Amino acid sequence: MFHKILIANRGEIAIRIIRVCREMGIQTVAVYSEADKDALHTQLADEAICIGPAASKDSYLNMERILSATIASHAEAIHPGFGFLSENSKFVEMCQKCHVAFIGPSADLIQKMGNKSEARKTMIEAGIPVVPGTKEPVHEAQEALEKAKEIGFPVMIKASSGGGGKGMRVSESEEDFMDNFNMAQSESVNAFADDTMYLERYVQRPRHVEVQIMADKFGNVVHLGERDCSIQRRHQKMIEESPCCAISEELRQKMGETAVRAAKAVGYENAGTIEFLLDKSGEFFFMEMNTRIQVEHPVTEWVSGVDLIKEQIRVAAGMPLSVSQDEIQITGHAIECRINAEDADRHFMPCPGTIENIHIPGGNGVRVDTAVYNGYTIPPYYDSMIMKIIVHDRDRKSAIDKMISTLGELVIEGVKTNIDFQYELLNNEDFQSGDITTHFIPEHYEDME
Ligand code: MV4
């Protein structure tokens, strides 16, 4: 096992990793920017090294400085968390050159899955169901139009380097196709310097259901149930839950097995997520693979009983998975609400500032992952998510009731937050009946968009 791990992240995920390391008897090194000298991760780690100015590109994204800090502190491994360098294949290559273990998959795999049209092609060849569409990438509008006519409208035009909705357009008909293709493509060129596009049939009002997988270096792969992440606003997830209330035990089994097959097809290692679109008829399609631990991993931890961060560290150190598929039982229902420092009345603008008063709820079946504290000043340079509330109970209704009462107890003063909006979502009749799709927020709260 590793003796010392450097955590190349900040916020609640850095805290989460520090705590697991402490449980496992592993020393921790935090890295921090000049804006984070009073941050909790800087204080909680065994050692902390300042790696540069506030701007992410000068600190948390600065590969040379992070590797220098790793070598100087004699850490043997880096946990990247999510965001920042977690899916940067160049960084993984640099780690390898420095003989530092990257807690995650290989550089090759990150690159392969980061290229969405290549990932799609790989999955088609592995017999994984994908949305009907192109197998080869397209670069040229006229050629794309011919392909679109074969697929049938509406079609979704997607950038190969995309994600988070960037470089993505729906085309309703032949007439609007060229304009949409050109807009999506130039967005992709501007954002990613890549004009590679692909097409899919547009799936109407789907659910976003993703399956957590975990793989070791010996080819063992398990699935740990699914998460329904349909409740999003502008591609930012707000509520995640496990299990998904729209799928039968039989479908769960099928999606889980499909996710394992997808992971095995690429020789995956460490934690990963297979994203599916689930349509109204119960058909599901591979969309993307995320090659990192995700923000919403706690809901899976709670229903599966597996500590995913601990498992990531174990498999990176060369240990086999600590659980086999038949030992994994999904129990009860877990829900996560993301609490952001933002102004819901002003188009959810980020709202940094000082926390003047905070009361963090607790109790049976309540978990709070956060890195904020009373008097803490939220810097304006990073993500606005400041807390994740996760609840667990025997069934979905009890979990919703628990989340509503937990949010009712939560007090954060000094900065604007989305707590009231989360409270509204949880009390929504359609949410409560499980009638949710990726369009839930725009359809129910259109004035907020
Ligand atoms: C789709 C889709 C419908 N049909 N693909 C949005 C982000 C990107 N990762 C993929 N996305 C979508 N792809 C086809 N063929 C609908 C979406 C989509 C979406 C997906 C997941 C969660 C929220 C979403 C919100 C709008 C659109």
Residues whose N, C-alpha, C, O or C-beta is under 5 A from the ligand:
A	BS01	MV4	V131 M156 G163 G164 G165 E200 R201 Y202 V203 H208 C229 Q232 T438
